[in-house]
Amino acid sequence: MELRPILSAMLRNKTGVILVGLQIALTLAVLANAAFIIVQRAEKIGREPGMDSANTFFVQSYGFGQGYNQRETVRRDLDMIRAMPGVIAASTINGIPLSGGGSASNYGISSVKDSQKINGNYYEVDEQGLAALGVKLAEGRGFTEAEIQYSEKPTSDFAPSVIVTRDMAKELYGDQPALGKNIYDGLGQSAVIVGIVDNMLGAWVDWDKLTQVVFHPRIHEGPTARYVVRAEPGRRDQLIAEVERKLAEADVSRAITWVRPHSYYTEKSYKADSRMIIFLCVMAGMIFIVTALGIVGLASFHVNVRTKQIGTRRAVGARRIDIIRYFMLENWLLTTGGVAAGAVMAFALGHWLSTAYALPRLQPVYVLAGIVTLWILGQLAVFVPARRAAAIPPAIATRTV
C-alpha cells in the first residue's frame, strides 16, 4: 500500500492530526517519567530493612513517680518480657529504625581531631539487641552482658566496643578487614569493633548514609525507657496487648506511653512515597485513557468523512482487510510521529526533574517501553473504527450520485 494517499488524507485534516500527535507525545513524556519514578519509589519502599520488621514491636514508658528507679525498672521489665511465651528476644534501645528520628555521630579511624570522620546512625542496645532486632551478624560476636554500660545521666563517654554494619565498616576501612580494629568518636575516644552486621537500615529513609549504622553497648538513661521486642512469627499482635497490660500493672510509678509494631513506623516514613506512587498511577492511567479516546475519536472522524471514498474503493475491488490495513497504517504513522516528538520531550522532562529535584536520570528503557506501549495502544484503539470502515458496503458510493 502506497503511503502517499495516506499522507495526503492526513494533511487534509492537519488540526486533528497535530492535536492527537501532540497528545501522544505528551503521553509518552509523562508515562515514561511517571513509570521511572514509580519504579524508583517502589524499590525504595521495598528495600530489605535488614531486621525482622514483621515480628518486631517497640515499647516506650515514662517514669514520673517519686520512687521511680530507671535501672531497676529496666531490669525488671526485660526479665518479665523475655520470660513471656512467644518472645524471642528483648532489649533496650534509644531509637527506632526507619522511624524518621534517631541519633547520629561522627566516627573515624584516627584519634587526631581534624582527621576525616564518617557519619553514622547509632543505636544503644544491650546484650540481646541484635537478636531483638533480628539482624544478621556476618562477622565477630554480639555484646556480652559485662560490656553493657549504664549512666544515671547523659554522658559523652564512648563505649569500649561497638558493632557496625558492613557498609559502615567499608566506609571506615575500605577493603581492609575492620573486625578487631579501633574506631574513634568525634572526641577522639576509641572503641574496638567486635562484630559486623551484614545489613541494616537506619532511621532516615531519605538519608544517603542509611546503611551506615553503629551499635553501642549502653542502656539509655531515664526517665524514658524504650524497648524493642521480637516475637515468634504470628505472635506479634497478641504480645503487643499482653506486654502493654503487664508493664502497666507491674509499676504504678511510670506510664506506658505507647506500644507499636515496627510496621507503624515504616508505613509512616514511606507514606509520602506510597502516595506519590498512587498519584502517578492514577495520573498515568487517566492520560492513557484520554489518549486512547483521542485516537478512537480521530479514527472515527476519518471514517465518517471518508464514507463515500471507502465505498468507492470497495466498489473497485478493495477487500475489507485492505480498508482495515489502511487505517491501521495511517494510525501507525500518526503514532510514530507522536512518539518521535514524545521521546525528545521525555528526556527533556527527565533532565529537568533530575536537575530540579535531584532525581536519577531517566533511563532509555522506559522511553522505549513507552513507545512500544503507545504503538500497541494506537493499533488497538483504531481497530474498532477500522472494522466499522471495512463494513461499509460498496453500494454507498452510488447512493449520493
Secondary structure, 3 states (H helix, E strand, C coil): CCHHHHHHHHHCCHHHHHHHHHHHHHHHHHHHHHHHHHHHHHHHHCCCCCCCHHHEEEEEEEECCCCCCHHHHHHHHHHHHHCCCCEEEEEEECCCCCCCCCEEEEEECCCCCCCCCEEEEEEEECCCHHHHHCCCEEEECCCCHHHCEECCCCCCCCCCEEEEEHHHHHHHHCCCCCCCCEEEECCCCEEEEEEEECCCCCCCCCCCCCCCEEEEEEECCCCEEEEEEEECCCCHHHHHHHHHHHHHHHCCCEEEEEEEEHHHHHHHHCHHHHHHHHHHHHHHHHHHHHHHHHHHHHHHHHHHHCHHHHHHHHHCCCCHHHHHHHHHHHHHHHHHHHHHHHHHHHHHHHHHHHHHHCCCCCCHHHHHHHHHHHHHHHHHHHHHHHHHHHCCCHHHHCCCC
